[in-house]
Amino acid sequence: MANLFSINSVGESLVRFLRDTYPEPLRTDHSCEFRQVSSAELAAANDMETAVTLYLYRVKIDEHMRNTPPPARPAERPLPLSVALHFLVIIWADDALAEQTITAWVMSQLNQHPILDQSNLSAAGGWAREDVVHFLPFELSNEDLMRVWDALEPSYRLSIPYVARVVRIDPDEAEAGVPVVASRMRFGGIDETAD
């Protein structure tokens, strides 16, 4: 089970995966930076070098996994919070060839490797062996996509919506200790005078 840093860990893990797998012919032809950005960073980014940015624009409680205990979890422990993370993968490039080539490569990588597990999720998230996050394309209407961009300062850039599910955030650990048991017992002798 993951901790409070798990949301950031998913984004950083995906950025690291893309950075590490960016192939040599593309590195030479289209040098590219990979990073996760906040709303404030995106608002300030009017003109960026060639880059792929990952922008988290929505966090939603996962309706399919709400109140569902994960496997191998003791029944007496509180349930984790299950969330779905909605990202925009944004391509920043000055020419059409770079923009479209990098877009095709990113989409191909995410199609071939849609699962993040403990082996490629950053340790900061406190992931358990059974934790798995699926990174899948998400259908976002043109109107909704334009609403996101209208709320931001920079002009529209080529964006691909994805969703990461299921990210489970463990509840705070309860104090460990011996359970309190209270009982009252009264022992008395037998009244021999009663007949």
Solvent accessible surface area in square Angstrom, and as a share of the most:
residue,aa,sasa,rsa
1,M,30,0.13
2,A,2,0.01
3,N,57,0.29
4,L,139,0.69
5,F,134,0.56
6,S,0,0.00
7,I,45,0.23
8,N,87,0.45
9,S,2,0.01
10,V,0,0.00
11,G,0,0.00
12,E,71,0.32
13,S,0,0.00
14,L,1,0.01
15,V,4,0.02
16,R,89,0.33
17,F,34,0.14
18,L,6,0.03
19,R,102,0.37
20,D,96,0.50
21,T,52,0.30
22,Y,5,0.02
23,P,48,0.30
24,E,109,0.49
25,P,92,0.58
26,L,27,0.14
27,R,101,0.37
28,T,103,0.60
29,D,101,0.52
30,H,28,0.12
31,S,86,0.56
32,C,25,0.15
33,E,83,0.37
34,F,7,0.03
35,R,76,0.28
36,Q,34,0.15
37,V,6,0.04
38,S,55,0.36
39,S,60,0.39
40,A,77,0.60
41,E,82,0.37
42,L,0,0.00
43,A,35,0.27
44,A,83,0.64
45,A,14,0.11
46,N,97,0.50
47,D,121,0.62
48,M,22,0.10
49,E,139,0.62
50,T,31,0.18
51,A,0,0.00
52,V,4,0.03
53,T,0,0.00
54,L,6,0.03
55,Y,14,0.05
56,L,48,0.24
57,Y,47,0.18
58,R,112,0.41
59,V,71,0.41
60,K,72,0.30
61,I,84,0.43
62,D,3,0.01
63,E,85,0.38
64,H,136,0.61
65,M,50,0.22
66,R,131,0.48
67,N,112,0.57
68,T,55,0.32
69,P,76,0.48
70,P,10,0.06
71,P,103,0.65
72,A,108,0.84
73,R,31,0.11
74,P,65,0.41
75,A,106,0.82
76,E,149,0.67
77,R,80,0.29
78,P,79,0.50
79,L,73,0.37
80,P,11,0.07
81,L,85,0.42
82,S,5,0.03
83,V,4,0.03
84,A,3,0.03
85,L,0,0.00
86,H,4,0.02
87,F,0,0.00
88,L,0,0.00
89,V,1,0.00
90,I,0,0.00
91,I,0,0.00
92,W,1,0.00
93,A,9,0.07
94,D,128,0.66
95,D,76,0.39
96,A,61,0.47
97,L,123,0.61
98,A,5,0.04
99,E,41,0.19
100,Q,112,0.50
101,T,40,0.23
102,I,0,0.00
103,T,16,0.09
104,A,63,0.48
105,W,31,0.11
106,V,0,0.00
107,M,86,0.39
108,S,45,0.29
109,Q,21,0.10
110,L,3,0.02
111,N,120,0.62
112,Q,109,0.49
113,H,87,0.39
114,P,40,0.25
115,I,80,0.41
116,L,4,0.02
117,D,52,0.27
118,Q,89,0.39
119,S,104,0.67
120,N,43,0.22
121,L,10,0.05
122,S,20,0.13
123,A,97,0.75
124,A,65,0.50
125,G,0,0.00
126,G,35,0.33
127,W,19,0.07
128,A,25,0.20
129,R,204,0.74
130,E,89,0.40
131,D,11,0.06
132,V,61,0.35
133,V,0,0.00
134,H,71,0.32
135,F,2,0.01
136,L,64,0.32
137,P,104,0.65
138,F,59,0.24
139,E,156,0.70
140,L,31,0.15
141,S,58,0.37
142,N,122,0.62
143,E,106,0.48
144,D,57,0.30
145,L,16,0.08
146,M,78,0.35
147,R,147,0.54
148,V,29,0.16
149,W,8,0.03
150,D,118,0.61
151,A,89,0.69
152,L,26,0.13
153,E,126,0.56
154,P,7,0.04
155,S,92,0.60
156,Y,93,0.35
157,R,50,0.18
158,L,57,0.28
159,S,10,0.06
160,I,18,0.09
161,P,21,0.13
162,Y,6,0.02
163,V,2,0.01
164,A,0,0.00
165,R,73,0.26
166,V,30,0.17
167,V,0,0.00
168,R,30,0.11
169,I,16,0.08
170,D,32,0.17
171,P,37,0.23
172,D,128,0.66
173,E,131,0.59
174,A,86,0.67
175,E,171,0.77
176,A,105,0.82
177,G,67,0.65
178,V,137,0.78
179,P,108,0.68
180,V,143,0.82
181,V,128,0.74
182,A,96,0.74
183,S,92,0.59
184,R,237,0.86
185,M,153,0.68
186,R,231,0.84
187,F,175,0.73
188,G,72,0.70
189,G,78,0.75
190,I,160,0.81
191,D,95,0.49
192,E,154,0.69
193,T,119,0.69
194,A,72,0.56
195,D,189,0.98
